[in-house]
Amino acid sequence: MILPHALTFFLLCIVLSLILNIWRLFTAPTVTDRILTLDTMAVNAIALVVAYGIWARTGLYLEVAVIFALTGFVGTVAYCKFLLRGSIIE
């Protein structure tokens, strides 16, 4: 079967991507770049959870990935709104 090898390769790629995102988080020149890096890290975490769900052969992790997606989206919107207006709640 090729699925275990493909999942291993995928997980290694996602871990490498997270490491590069952490590097970019500390070396980003502007706050906007840091916000985009955090959003990319959220997407990578979602991919990691989905890959683990496929490896574990359960659908529970797909629901966790949806919750991560919603949380990441709301967090990104809150950061951007804070940058534009100075407060989150009007």
C-alpha distances in whole Angstrom, upper triangle without the diagonal:
4,6,7,8,10,11,13,14,15,17,19,20,21,23,24,26,27,29,30,32,33,35,36,38,40,41,41,45,45,45,43,41,40,39,37,35,35,34,31,30,30,28,25,26,25,22,21,22,19,16,17,18,14,13,16,15,19,21,24,23,23,26,27,26,28,31,30,30,34,35,34,36,39,39,39,42,44,44,45,47,49,49,51,53,53,52,50,52,55
4,6,5,6,9,10,11,12,14,16,17,18,20,21,22,24,26,27,28,30,32,33,34,37,38,38,41,42,42,40,37,37,36,34,32,32,31,28,27,27,25,22,23,22,19,19,20,18,14,16,17,13,12,16,15,19,21,23,22,22,25,26,24,27,29,28,28,32,33,32,33,37,37,36,39,41,41,42,45,46,46,48,50,51,50,47,50,52
4,5,5,6,9,10,10,12,14,15,16,18,20,21,22,24,26,26,28,30,31,32,35,36,36,40,40,39,38,35,34,34,31,30,29,28,25,25,24,22,20,20,19,16,15,16,14,11,12,13,9,9,12,12,15,17,19,18,18,22,22,20,23,26,25,25,28,30,28,30,33,33,33,36,38,38,39,42,43,43,45,47,48,47,44,46,49
4,5,5,6,9,10,10,12,14,15,16,18,20,21,23,24,25,27,29,30,31,33,35,35,39,40,39,37,35,34,34,31,29,29,28,25,24,24,22,19,19,19,16,15,16,14,11,11,13,10,8,11,12,15,18,19,18,18,22,22,21,24,26,24,25,29,29,28,31,33,33,33,36,38,38,39,42,43,43,45,47,47,47,44,46,49
4,5,5,6,9,10,11,12,14,15,17,18,20,21,23,24,26,27,29,30,32,33,34,38,38,38,37,34,33,33,31,28,29,28,25,24,24,22,19,20,20,16,15,17,16,12,13,15,13,11,14,15,19,21,22,20,21,24,24,22,25,28,26,26,30,31,29,31,34,34,33,37,38,38,39,42,43,43,45,47,47,47,44,47,50
4,5,5,6,9,10,11,12,14,15,16,18,20,21,22,24,26,27,28,31,32,32,35,36,36,34,31,31,31,28,26,26,25,22,21,22,19,17,18,17,14,13,15,14,10,12,14,11,10,14,15,18,19,21,19,19,22,22,20,23,25,23,24,27,28,26,28,32,31,31,34,36,35,36,39,40,40,42,45,45,44,42,44,47
4,5,5,6,9,10,10,12,14,15,16,18,20,21,22,24,25,26,29,30,31,34,35,34,32,30,29,29,26,24,24,23,20,19,19,17,14,15,15,11,10,12,10,7,8,11,8,7,11,12,15,16,18,15,16,19,19,17,20,22,20,21,24,25,24,26,29,29,28,31,33,33,34,37,38,38,40,42,43,42,39,42,45
4,5,5,6,9,10,11,12,14,15,17,18,20,21,23,24,26,28,29,30,33,34,34,33,30,29,29,27,24,24,24,21,19,20,18,15,15,16,13,11,13,13,9,10,13,11,9,13,15,17,19,20,17,18,22,21,19,22,24,22,23,26,27,25,27,30,30,29,33,34,34,35,38,39,38,41,43,43,43,40,43,46
4,6,5,6,9,10,11,12,14,15,17,18,20,21,23,24,26,27,28,31,32,32,31,28,27,28,25,23,23,23,19,18,20,18,14,16,16,13,12,15,14,11,12,15,14,12,16,17,20,21,22,19,20,23,22,20,23,25,23,23,27,27,25,27,30,29,29,32,34,33,34,37,38,37,40,42,42,42,40,43,46
4,5,5,6,9,10,10,12,14,15,16,18,20,21,22,25,26,26,30,30,30,28,25,25,25,22,20,20,19,16,15,16,14,11,12,13,9,9,12,11,8,10,13,12,11,15,16,18,19,20,17,17,20,19,16,19,22,19,19,23,23,21,23,27,26,25,28,30,30,30,34,35,34,36,39,39,39,36,39,42
4,5,5,6,9,10,11,12,14,15,17,18,20,21,23,24,25,29,29,29,28,25,24,24,22,19,19,19,16,14,15,13,10,11,12,9,7,10,10,7,8,12,11,10,13,16,17,18,19,15,16,19,17,15,19,20,18,18,22,22,20,23,26,25,24,28,29,28,30,33,33,33,36,38,38,37,35,38,41
4,5,5,6,9,10,11,12,14,15,17,18,20,22,23,24,27,29,28,27,24,23,24,22,19,19,20,16,15,17,15,12,13,14,12,10,13,14,11,12,16,15,14,17,19,21,22,22,19,20,23,21,19,22,23,20,21,25,24,22,25,28,26,26,29,31,29,31,34,34,34,36,39,39,39,37,39,43
4,5,5,6,9,10,11,12,14,15,16,18,20,21,22,25,26,26,25,22,21,22,19,17,18,17,14,13,15,13,10,12,14,11,10,14,14,11,14,17,16,15,19,20,22,22,23,19,20,23,21,18,21,23,20,20,23,23,21,23,26,25,24,27,29,27,28,32,32,32,34,37,37,37,35,38,41
4,5,5,6,9,10,10,12,14,15,16,19,20,20,24,24,24,23,20,19,19,17,14,14,14,11,10,11,10,6,8,10,8,7,11,11,10,12,15,15,15,17,19,20,20,20,17,17,19,17,15,18,19,16,16,20,20,17,19,22,21,20,24,25,24,25,29,29,29,31,34,34,33,31,34,37
4,5,5,6,9,10,11,13,14,15,17,19,20,23,24,24,23,20,19,19,18,15,15,16,13,10,13,12,8,9,12,10,8,12,14,12,13,16,17,16,18,21,22,22,22,18,19,21,19,17,20,20,17,18,22,21,18,21,24,22,21,25,26,25,26,30,30,29,32,34,34,34,32,35,38
4,5,5,6,9,10,11,12,14,16,17,18,22,23,23,22,19,18,19,17,14,15,16,13,11,14,14,10,12,15,13,12,15,17,15,16,19,20,19,21,24,25,25,25,21,22,24,22,20,23,23,20,20,24,23,20,23,25,23,22,26,27,25,27,30,30,29,32,35,34,35,33,36,39
4,5,5,6,9,10,10,12,15,15,16,19,20,20,19,16,15,16,14,11,12,13,9,8,11,11,7,10,13,11,11,14,16,14,16,19,19,19,22,24,25,25,24,21,21,23,21,18,20,21,18,18,21,20,17,19,22,20,19,23,24,22,23,27,27,26,29,31,31,31,30,33,36
4,5,5,6,9,10,10,13,14,15,19,19,19,18,15,14,15,13,10,10,11,9,6,9,10,7,8,12,11,10,13,15,15,16,19,20,19,21,24,24,24,23,19,20,22,19,16,19,19,16,16,19,18,15,18,20,18,17,21,22,20,22,25,25,24,27,30,29,29,28,31,34
4,5,5,6,9,10,11,13,14,18,19,19,19,16,14,16,15,11,12,14,12,9,13,14,11,12,15,15,13,16,19,17,18,21,22,22,24,26,27,27,26,23,23,25,22,20,23,23,19,20,23,21,18,21,23,21,20,24,24,22,24,27,27,26,29,31,31,31,30,33,36
4,5,5,6,9,10,11,12,15,17,17,17,14,13,15,13,10,12,13,11,10,13,14,11,13,16,16,15,18,20,19,21,24,24,24,26,29,29,29,28,25,25,27,24,21,24,24,20,20,23,22,19,21,23,21,19,23,24,21,22,26,26,24,27,30,29,30,29,33,36
4,5,5,6,9,10,10,14,15,14,14,11,9,11,10,6,8,10,8,7,10,11,9,11,14,14,14,17,19,19,20,23,24,24,26,28,28,28,27,23,23,24,22,19,21,21,17,17,20,19,15,17,20,17,16,19,20,18,19,22,22,21,24,27,26,27,26,29,32
4,5,5,7,9,10,14,15,14,15,12,10,12,12,8,9,12,10,8,12,13,12,13,16,16,16,18,21,20,21,24,25,25,27,29,29,29,28,24,25,26,23,21,23,22,18,19,21,19,16,19,21,18,17,20,21,18,20,23,22,21,24,27,26,26,25,29,32
4,5,5,6,9,12,14,15,15,12,11,14,13,10,11,14,13,11,15,16,14,16,19,19,19,21,24,23,24,27,28,28,30,32,33,32,31,27,28,29,26,24,26,26,22,22,25,23,20,22,24,20,19,23,23,20,21,25,24,22,25,28,27,28,28,31,34
4,5,5,6,9,11,12,12,8,8,11,10,7,10,12,11,11,14,15,14,16,19,19,19,22,24,24,25,28,29,29,31,33,33,32,31,28,28,29,26,24,25,25,21,21,23,21,18,20,22,19,17,20,21,18,18,22,21,19,22,25,25,26,25,29,32
4,6,6,9,10,9,11,8,5,9,9,6,7,11,10,10,13,15,14,15,18,19,19,21,24,24,25,27,29,29,31,33,33,32,30,27,27,28,25,22,24,23,20,20,21,19,16,18,19,16,15,18,18,15,16,20,18,17,20,23,22,23,22,26,29
4,6,9,10,11,13,10,8,12,13,10,11,14,14,13,16,18,17,18,22,22,22,24,27,27,28,30,32,32,33,36,35,35,33,30,30,31,28,26,27,26,23,23,25,22,19,21,22,19,18,21,21,17,19,22,20,19,22,24,23,24,24,28,31
4,6,9,11,12,9,9,13,13,11,13,16,15,15,18,20,19,20,23,24,24,26,29,29,30,32,34,34,36,38,38,37,36,32,32,33,30,28,30,29,25,25,27,25,21,23,24,21,19,22,22,19,19,23,21,19,22,25,24,26,26,30,32
4,6,7,9,6,6,10,10,9,11,14,13,14,17,18,18,20,23,23,24,26,28,28,30,32,33,34,36,38,37,36,35,32,31,32,29,27,28,27,24,23,25,23,20,21,22,19,17,19,20,16,16,20,19,16,19,22,21,23,23,27,29
4,7,9,7,8,11,12,12,14,16,16,17,20,21,22,23,26,27,27,30,31,32,33,36,37,38,39,41,41,40,38,35,35,35,32,30,31,30,27,26,27,25,22,23,24,21,18,20,20,17,16,20,18,15,18,21,20,23,23,27,29
4,5,5,7,9,10,11,13,15,16,17,19,20,21,23,25,26,27,29,31,32,33,35,37,38,39,41,40,39,37,34,33,34,31,29,29,28,25,24,25,23,20,20,21,18,15,17,17,13,13,16,15,12,14,17,16,19,20,24,25
4,5,5,6,9,10,11,12,14,15,17,19,20,21,23,25,26,27,29,30,32,33,35,36,37,39,38,36,35,32,31,31,28,26,26,25,22,21,22,20,17,17,17,14,12,14,14,10,10,13,11,9,12,14,14,16,16,20,22
4,5,5,6,9,10,11,12,14,15,17,18,20,21,23,24,26,27,29,30,32,33,35,36,38,37,35,33,30,29,29,27,25,25,24,21,20,20,19,15,15,16,13,10,12,13,9,8,12,11,8,11,14,14,16,16,20,21
4,5,5,6,9,10,10,12,14,15,16,18,20,21,22,24,26,27,28,30,32,33,34,36,35,34,33,29,28,29,27,24,24,24,21,20,21,19,16,16,17,15,12,14,15,12,11,15,15,12,14,18,18,19,19,23,25
4,5,5,6,9,10,10,12,14,15,16,18,20,21,23,24,25,27,29,30,31,33,34,34,32,31,27,27,27,25,22,23,22,19,18,19,17,14,15,16,13,11,13,14,10,11,14,14,12,15,18,17,18,18,22,24
4,5,5,6,9,10,11,13,14,15,17,19,20,21,23,25,26,27,29,30,32,33,32,30,29,26,25,25,22,20,20,19,16,15,16,14,11,11,12,9,7,10,10,7,8,11,11,10,13,15,15,16,15,19,21
4,5,5,6,9,10,11,12,14,15,17,18,20,21,23,24,26,27,29,30,31,31,29,28,25,24,24,22,19,19,19,16,14,16,15,11,11,13,11,8,11,13,10,10,13,14,13,15,18,18,19,18,21,23
4,5,5,6,9,10,10,12,14,15,16,18,20,21,22,24,26,27,28,30,29,28,27,23,23,24,21,18,19,19,16,15,17,15,12,13,15,12,10,14,15,12,13,16,17,15,18,21,20,21,20,24,26
4,5,5,6,9,10,10,12,14,15,16,18,20,21,23,24,26,27,28,27,26,24,21,21,21,18,16,17,16,13,12,14,12,9,11,12,9,8,12,12,10,12,15,15,15,17,20,19,19,18,21,24
4,5,5,6,9,10,11,13,14,15,17,19,20,21,23,25,26,27,26,24,23,20,19,19,17,14,15,14,11,10,11,10,7,8,10,8,6,10,12,10,11,14,15,15,17,20,20,20,18,21,23
4,5,5,6,9,10,11,12,14,15,17,18,20,21,23,24,26,25,23,23,19,18,19,17,14,15,16,12,11,14,13,9,11,14,12,10,13,15,14,14,18,19,18,20,23,23,23,21,25,27
4,5,5,6,9,10,10,12,14,15,16,18,20,21,22,24,23,22,21,18,17,18,16,13,15,15,11,11,14,12,9,12,14,12,11,15,16,15,16,19,20,19,22,24,24,24,22,25,28
4,5,5,6,9,10,11,12,14,15,17,19,20,21,22,21,20,18,15,15,15,12,10,11,11,7,7,10,9,6,9,11,10,10,13,14,14,15,18,19,19,21,24,23,23,20,23,26
4,5,5,6,9,10,11,12,14,15,17,18,20,21,20,18,18,15,13,15,13,9,11,12,9,7,11,11,8,10,13,12,11,14,17,16,17,20,21,21,23,25,26,25,23,25,28
4,5,5,6,9,10,10,12,14,15,16,18,20,19,19,18,14,14,16,14,10,13,14,10,10,14,13,11,13,16,15,14,18,19,19,20,23,24,24,26,28,28,28,26,28,31
4,5,5,6,9,10,11,12,14,15,16,18,17,16,15,12,12,13,11,8,11,11,8,9,12,12,10,13,15,14,15,18,19,19,20,23,24,24,27,29,28,27,25,27,31
4,5,5,6,9,10,11,12,14,15,16,15,14,13,10,9,10,8,5,8,9,6,7,10,11,9,12,14,14,15,17,19,19,21,23,24,25,27,29,29,28,25,27,30
4,5,5,6,9,10,11,12,14,15,15,14,14,11,10,12,11,8,11,13,10,10,14,14,13,15,18,18,17,20,22,22,23,26,27,27,29,32,32,31,28,31,34
4,5,5,6,9,10,11,12,14,14,14,14,10,11,13,11,9,12,14,11,12,16,16,14,17,20,19,19,22,24,23,25,28,29,29,31,33,33,32,30,32,35
4,5,5,6,9,10,10,12,11,11,10,6,7,10,8,6,10,11,9,11,14,14,14,16,19,18,19,22,23,24,25,28,29,30,32,33,33,32,29,31,34
4,5,5,6,9,10,10,10,9,10,6,6,9,9,6,10,12,11,11,15,16,15,17,20,20,21,23,25,25,27,29,30,31,33,35,35,34,31,33,36
4,5,5,6,9,10,11,11,12,9,9,13,12,10,13,15,14,15,18,19,18,20,23,23,23,26,28,28,29,32,33,33,35,37,37,36,34,36,39
4,5,5,6,8,9,10,10,7,9,12,11,10,14,15,14,16,19,19,19,21,24,24,24,27,29,29,30,33,34,34,37,38,38,37,34,36,39
4,5,5,6,6,6,7,5,7,10,9,9,12,14,14,15,18,19,19,21,23,24,25,27,29,29,31,33,34,35,37,39,39,37,34,36,39
4,5,5,7,8,10,8,9,12,13,12,15,17,17,17,20,22,21,23,26,26,27,29,31,32,33,35,37,37,39,41,41,40,37,39,42
4,5,8,11,12,10,12,15,15,14,17,19,19,20,23,24,23,26,28,28,29,32,33,33,35,37,38,39,41,43,43,42,39,41,44
4,6,9,10,9,11,14,14,14,17,19,18,20,23,23,24,26,28,28,30,32,33,34,36,38,39,40,42,44,43,42,39,40,44
4,7,9,9,10,13,14,14,17,19,19,20,23,24,25,26,29,29,30,33,34,35,37,39,40,41,43,44,44,43,40,41,44
4,6,7,8,10,11,12,14,16,17,18,20,22,23,25,26,27,29,31,32,33,35,37,38,39,41,42,42,40,37,38,41
4,5,5,7,9,10,11,13,15,16,18,19,20,22,24,25,26,28,29,31,32,34,35,37,38,40,40,38,34,36,38
4,5,5,7,9,10,11,13,15,16,17,19,20,22,23,25,26,28,29,31,32,33,35,37,38,38,36,32,33,36
4,5,5,6,9,10,10,12,14,15,16,18,20,21,22,24,25,27,28,30,31,33,34,36,36,34,31,32,35
4,5,5,6,9,10,10,13,14,15,17,19,20,21,23,24,26,27,29,30,32,33,34,35,33,30,31,34
4,5,5,6,9,10,11,13,14,15,17,18,20,21,23,24,26,27,29,31,32,33,33,31,28,28,31
4,5,5,6,9,10,11,12,14,15,16,18,20,21,22,24,26,27,29,30,31,31,29,26,27,30
4,5,5,6,9,10,10,12,14,15,16,18,20,21,22,24,25,27,29,30,30,28,25,27,30
4,5,5,6,9,10,11,12,14,15,17,18,20,21,23,24,26,27,28,29,27,23,25,27
4,5,5,6,8,10,11,12,14,16,16,18,20,21,22,24,26,27,27,25,21,22,25
4,5,5,6,8,10,10,12,14,15,16,18,20,21,22,24,25,25,24,20,22,25
4,5,5,6,9,10,11,12,14,15,17,18,20,21,23,24,25,23,20,22,24
4,5,5,6,9,10,11,12,14,16,16,18,20,21,22,23,21,17,19,21
4,5,5,6,9,10,10,12,14,15,16,18,20,21,21,19,15,17,20
4,6,5,6,9,10,11,12,14,15,17,18,20,20,19,16,18,21
4,5,5,6,9,10,11,12,14,16,17,18,19,17,14,16,19
4,6,5,6,9,10,10,12,14,15,16,17,15,11,13,16
4,5,5,6,9,10,11,12,14,15,15,14,11,13,16
4,5,5,6,9,10,11,12,14,15,14,12,15,17
4,6,5,6,8,10,11,12,13,12,9,12,14
4,5,5,6,9,10,10,11,9,6,9,12
4,5,5,6,9,10,10,9,8,12,14
4,5,5,6,9,10,10,9,12,14
4,5,5,6,7,7,6,9,10
4,6,5,5,5,5,9,11
4,6,6,8,9,12,14
4,6,8,9,12,12
4,6,7,10,9
4,7,9,10
4,6,7
4,6
4
